[in-house]
């Protein structure tokens, strides 16, 4: 149950599969199932919507799914939306908060260039719905200039179901940490990070991060959202009566590289 908190209220089966994959000392015969009240209250347990999209049995980066979700309640920095992009095969997902839909193109170009640097190639195709900001001539020309094929789908696509899954995780995270819903932006980044590092129904033998980058997740860096952290202060001139550290809380991971942040 304690590891469930580190994996942001992950389900019983997910925690067990994670331990089987990455903890050599784990003994399945000694596993004791648990019930997470936060999951039951905040997640759509066993209520997955049916869809007819066939998952391609190809290599990663053949098709990526794009969606924008919002509006959310305005946070202190003016963010109202979240944009996500998911690789269809590995299910690896990136998420970035937006202040307005007009920021989407800049974020997408940044993601595509980042994947080009990390993987050596752009995605073959990008799948979007008919949202105005994703069907404009400016967006289409910018994406096609990179040699990427644009594919349009009907509403309620796989990408939107990804956002619903992340949304369930977000509310469970905020509830478990007893934090205000105004922290949704940070919780979404954490939910995306952990989604990439735990097994799911579409990549049961590995995790999304492992499938795409061929590396296992780093277990020692998994901290519960809202965990207390004491940050050491470096003083130019030492004094016996100076404050040595300040009390902060953990609030997010970098969604790709896993660096942590405090506030």
C-alpha positions in Angstrom: 0.0 0.0 0.0 2.9 2.4 0.7 4.2 1.9 -2.8 0.8 2.7 -4.1 1.3 6.3 -2.7 4.7 6.5 -4.5 2.9 5.4 -7.7 0.2 8.0 -7.1 -2.7 5.7 -6.0 -2.1 3.1 -8.7 -4.3 0.1 -8.6 -3.5 -3.1 -6.7 -2.7 -5.1 -9.9 -0.5 -2.2 -11.3 1.6 -2.1 -8.1 2.1 -5.9 -8.2 3.1 -5.9 -11.9 5.5 -3.0 -11.3 7.2 -4.9 -8.4 7.5 -8.1 -10.6 9.2 -6.1 -13.3 11.7 -4.0 -11.4 12.2 -5.4 -7.8 14.2 -8.6 -8.0 13.5 -9.5 -4.3 9.7 -9.4 -4.8 8.0 -12.7 -4.2 4.6 -13.0 -5.9 3.5 -15.7 -3.5 3.8 -13.3 -0.5 1.7 -10.6 -2.2 -1.2 -9.3 -0.2 -3.9 -7.4 -2.1 -5.1 -4.1 -0.8 -8.0 -1.7 -1.4 -7.3 2.0 -2.1 -10.2 4.2 -1.0 -8.8 7.2 -2.9 -8.8 5.2 -6.1 -12.4 4.1 -5.6 -13.6 7.7 -4.9 -11.6 9.6 -7.5 -11.0 7.2 -10.4 -13.4 5.6 -13.0 -12.6 2.1 -11.8 -13.3 -0.6 -14.4 -15.4 1.9 -16.4 -13.2 2.1 -19.5 -15.1 3.3 -22.6 -15.1 1.0 -25.6 -13.6 2.2 -28.9 -12.9 0.7 -32.3 -9.4 1.9 -32.9 -7.0 -0.9 -33.8 -3.6 -0.5 -32.2 -0.9 -0.8 -34.8 1.6 -3.6 -34.1 4.5 -1.6 -35.4 7.6 0.2 -34.0 7.2 3.3 -31.8 6.9 6.8 -33.4 4.8 5.5 -36.3 1.7 7.3 -35.1 1.2 9.8 -32.3 -2.1 10.9 -30.9 -2.7 14.6 -30.1 -5.4 16.2 -28.0 -6.1 19.4 -26.0 -8.2 19.3 -22.9 -9.8 22.2 -21.0 -11.0 24.5 -19.7 -9.8 24.0 -16.2 -10.1 26.5 -13.3 -7.6 29.3 -13.8 -4.4 28.7 -11.7 -2.1 31.4 -10.3 -0.1 31.6 -13.6 -3.1 31.7 -15.9 -3.0 28.2 -17.3 -6.4 26.9 -18.5 -5.7 23.9 -20.8 -3.5 20.8 -21.0 -2.2 19.4 -24.3 -1.1 15.7 -24.6 0.6 13.7 -27.2 0.9 9.9 -27.0 2.8 7.3 -29.0 0.3 4.7 -30.2 2.5 1.7 -29.8 4.5 2.4 -26.6 1.7 4.6 -25.1 4.5 7.0 -23.9 2.8 10.3 -23.2 3.9 14.0 -23.0 1.8 16.7 -21.4 2.2 20.5 -21.2 -0.2 23.1 -19.7 -1.3 26.0 -22.0 -2.6 29.4 -21.2 -4.5 29.5 -24.6 -5.0 27.3 -27.6 -2.7 29.6 -29.6 0.3 28.3 -27.7 -0.3 24.7 -29.0 1.8 25.0 -32.2 4.9 26.1 -30.3 4.6 23.3 -27.8 4.0 20.7 -30.5 7.0 21.9 -32.5 9.1 21.7 -29.3 7.9 18.1 -28.6 8.6 17.0 -32.2 12.1 18.4 -32.2 12.8 16.9 -28.8 11.8 13.4 -30.1 13.9 14.0 -33.2 17.0 14.7 -30.9 16.2 11.7 -28.6 15.1 9.1 -31.2 16.7 10.4 -34.4 13.4 10.7 -36.3 10.1 12.5 -36.3 6.9 10.6 -36.0 5.5 9.2 -39.3 2.0 10.5 -38.7 0.2 12.8 -36.2 -3.4 12.0 -35.4 -5.7 14.9 -34.3 -9.4 15.6 -34.0 -11.1 18.5 -35.8 -10.3 21.2 -33.2 -9.9 24.6 -34.8 -6.3 25.1 -33.6 -5.3 21.7 -35.0 -6.8 22.1 -38.5 -5.5 25.6 -39.3 -3.3 26.1 -42.4 -0.5 27.4 -40.1 -0.5 24.2 -38.1 -0.9 21.9 -41.1 2.0 23.6 -43.0 4.3 23.5 -40.0 3.8 19.8 -39.4 3.9 18.8 -43.1 7.2 20.8 -43.5 8.7 18.2 -41.1 7.6 15.3 -43.4 4.8 14.3 -40.9 1.4 13.0 -42.2 -1.6 14.6 -40.6 -4.5 12.2 -39.8 -8.0 13.5 -38.7 -10.3 11.4 -36.5 -13.8 11.7 -35.1 -14.3 13.2 -31.6 -13.9 10.9 -28.5 -10.7 9.4 -29.9 -8.1 7.4 -28.2 -6.2 10.6 -27.3 -9.3 11.9 -25.4 -9.5 8.6 -23.5 -5.8 9.1 -22.5 -6.7 12.5 -21.1 -9.6 10.9 -19.1 -7.2 8.4 -17.7 -4.7 11.1 -16.7 -7.6 13.1 -15.2 -8.6 10.3 -13.0 -5.0 10.1 -11.8 -4.9 13.8 -11.2 -7.9 14.0 -8.9 -6.6 10.9 -7.0 -3.2 12.6 -6.6 -4.7 15.9 -5.3 -7.1 14.0 -3.0 -4.3 11.8 -1.6 -2.1 14.8 -1.0 -5.0 16.9 0.4 -4.2 19.8 -1.9 -6.4 22.3 -3.7 -7.7 21.7 -7.2 -5.8 24.9 -8.2 -2.7 22.6 -8.2 -4.1 20.6 -11.2 -1.3 21.8 -13.5 1.4 20.2 -11.4 -0.6 17.1 -10.7 -1.1 16.6 -14.4 2.7 16.6 -15.0 3.2 14.1 -12.2 0.3 11.9 -13.5 2.0 11.9 -16.9 5.4 11.0 -15.5 4.1 8.1 -13.5 1.8 6.9 -16.4 5.0 6.5 -18.5 6.6 4.3 -15.8 4.0 1.8 -14.8 2.6 -1.1 -16.9 -0.8 -0.7 -18.5 -3.2 -2.9 -20.5 -1.6 -2.1 -23.8 2.1 -2.8 -22.8 1.8 -5.4 -20.1 5.3 -6.8 -20.4 7.0 -3.4 -20.0 6.3 0.3 -19.3 5.8 3.0 -21.9 9.2 4.6 -21.0 11.0 1.3 -21.3 9.4 0.5 -24.7 10.3 3.9 -26.2 13.7 4.6 -24.6 14.9 1.0 -23.7 15.6 2.0 -20.1 13.9 0.9 -16.9 12.3 3.5 -14.6 14.4 4.8 -11.6 12.6 3.6 -8.5 14.6 5.7 -6.0 13.4 8.9 -7.7 9.6 8.1 -7.2 8.4 10.5 -4.6 4.7 11.0 -3.5 3.2 14.3 -4.8 3.1 16.8 -2.0 5.8 15.0 0.0 7.7 17.2 2.5 11.3 18.1 1.4 14.0 20.0 3.4 16.2 22.0 1.1 19.7 22.9 2.3 20.6 26.6 2.1 24.1 27.5 1.0 25.2 30.7 2.7 28.0 32.9 1.4 29.1 33.7 5.0 28.6 30.9 7.6 27.0 31.8 10.9 26.0 29.5 13.7 22.6 31.1 14.0 21.6 31.0 10.3 18.8 28.9 9.0 20.3 25.7 7.5 17.3 24.6 5.4 13.7 25.5 4.4 10.6 23.3 4.3 9.2 22.8 0.8 7.0 20.2 -0.9 7.6 18.0 -4.0 5.2 19.0 -6.8 6.3 17.7 -10.2 8.7 15.7 -12.4 10.0 16.7 -15.8 7.8 14.5 -18.0 10.6 13.2 -20.1 13.8 13.2 -18.1 12.4 12.8 -14.6 14.0 15.8 -12.9 12.1 16.8 -9.8 10.9 20.2 -8.7 9.9 21.7 -5.4 7.7 24.6 -4.3 
